[in-house]
Amino acid sequence: MKAERECPGTAGVPPATNGPLSLPSPQAREGTGGASGRDARGPRRETPAVLGAPLAAAALPGYSTGMGEETAMSYAHKFAIAALLAANLAAPATTASAQDYPSRPIKIIAPFGAGGPGDVFSRQLAQFLPEVLKESVVVENRPGAASVIGADAVAKSAPDGYTLLTISNTLTANETLFPNRPYVLMRDFVPVAALNYSELVLVVHPSVPAKHLKELIALAKVKPGGLNYASAGTGTPYHMAAELFKKMTGTDIVHVPHKAAGDSRNAVIGGHIEMMFDAITTMASNVQAGQVRALGTTATTRSKVLPDVPTIAEAGVPGFEATIWLGLMAPAGTPKPIVDKLNAAINRTITRPEIVAAWDRQGAIPMTMTPAELDAFLRKDIEKWAQVAKFSGAIGQ
């Protein structure tokens, strides 16, 4: 397979305030001599202090409150009981923190360039989510390294629910494509909520002689390595869809990765690159304007947005299917009550009639999942794209 050609594109979260609880060492009480024969240097007799206050002696069965010797109960036993009590005392604090959340603005980091689905839908969510959470939500773009830069920033953020990460197929594909990335998706993040999914569309520049999908496949086979396809970078849904297409059609088309979806889109519209898979939510208007020619969509049924364009499966590649989906994750360790509160708020927001209608016009469909359901979905998606990633030969880039 030919090597990919790189195409240049255009180019403070506060620490957590609730750290882990610690159990201070038992306080020493000076001995009083007498019958025990112990002095001030004798064994410690105070109960352990938990959360800054001594435990009542009655809470530790068999523990002497007098001035004599301790009973045979081991210190380890007492420590274990103290730990249980500490956990019980800590539980209301966790609940209270979830009830108070959020008390300051929430940041969503979209590790993608401006103008793509990950950016657009994150901002639409941020527009309406404050109505449910009663706190502002801001979106920050941190593109680069196929979303690894932005994802790593969130992985290193405080697990307090105030920094979230927009995710897509890119993140699940990266689990195979980039073995040396500084984080592991299912270890360093927790699933929060799904957002939506939409199909892709395969487009070519009008100068490409292929008018239909079968003609494009024939052209690619006559000229192995003679056609180029653009993407928003290695591991993006656009890249993976194209590699799946190559695998299923037995064609050799050269990948030309860009830094962002907008860059790759402009490269095809400008005629610098022959073709690409792009999100139908952003490329449909270019198709309708005649700037590119659509040869197929990637869902199992025809798109409502481009109903005259056949699916790739019906146009000549049976069984082909690829979509782009979006969701949100938080740093590992984010309290479950906060995750659950975010999940409920996001699911409520994305099912608002005006959002459902607006997304439908763009070709996107809301996905409502619990955190557990999203966890299972992500693990399955990682496995799905692992095979395509290995076929692409891009592992380790």
Disulfide bonds with the S-S distance in Angstrom:
none
